[in-house]
């Protein structure tokens, strides 16, 4: 037997019928689906590399599209957070500063991952045939296997708490 009362109370703070919430869920799910489909298609066909004249130009273009989609995702997330019910227990200084600290750690992991991988390493260059000379093993990869994903998750968690 599972006691679902805590989960039921938690869902009392989420309005799943809110259009902003639906847009946020859609954008959060769509982004990785889109870039993985496009990257795998490029890997199989090299179509983007041919259209843009080089794998580097194609990778930079896809990276720019991914960045724009991430801006849309962040906007949708922010609007959803504004329209959702608030937990009274989180309306205090400790929650705000905890969220700020989590957001800062997440930002550290995201930025340091980007600096370690470079633009093409971050934005699926391997699918375009752009490979790094060696596996990146220094910070933040020495701390986490997937620092970009964990960092992004921490950013959104911290943002939510704030």
Rosetta blueprint (number, residue, H / E / L):
1 X L
2 X L
3 X L
4 X L
5 X H
6 X H
7 X H
8 X H
9 X H
10 X H
11 X H
12 X L
13 X L
14 X L
15 X L
16 X L
17 X L
18 X L
19 X H
20 X H
21 X H
22 X H
23 X H
24 X H
25 X H
26 X H
27 X H
28 X H
29 X H
30 X H
31 X H
32 X H
33 X H
34 X H
35 X H
36 X H
37 X H
38 X H
39 X H
40 X H
41 X H
42 X H
43 X H
44 X H
45 X H
46 X L
47 X H
48 X H
49 X H
50 X H
51 X H
52 X H
53 X L
54 X L
55 X H
56 X H
57 X H
58 X H
59 X H
60 X H
61 X H
62 X H
63 X H
64 X H
65 X H
66 X H
67 X H
68 X H
69 X H
70 X H
71 X H
72 X H
73 X H
74 X H
75 X H
76 X H
77 X H
78 X H
79 X H
80 X H
81 X H
82 X H
83 X H
84 X L
85 X L
86 X L
87 X L
88 X H
89 X H
90 X H
91 X L
92 X L
93 X H
94 X H
95 X H
96 X H
97 X H
98 X H
99 X H
100 X H
101 X H
102 X H
103 X H
104 X H
105 X H
106 X H
107 X H
108 X H
109 X H
110 X H
111 X H
112 X H
113 X H
114 X H
115 X H
116 X H
117 X H
118 X H
119 X H
120 X H
121 X H
122 X H
123 X L
124 X L
125 X H
126 X H
127 X H
128 X H
129 X L
130 X L
131 X L
132 X L
133 X L
134 X L
135 X L
136 X L
137 X L
138 X L
139 X L
140 X L
141 X L
142 X L
143 X L
144 X L
145 X L
146 X L
147 X H
148 X H
149 X H
150 X H
151 X H
152 X H
153 X H
154 X H
155 X H
156 X H
157 X H
158 X H
159 X H
160 X H
161 X H
162 X L
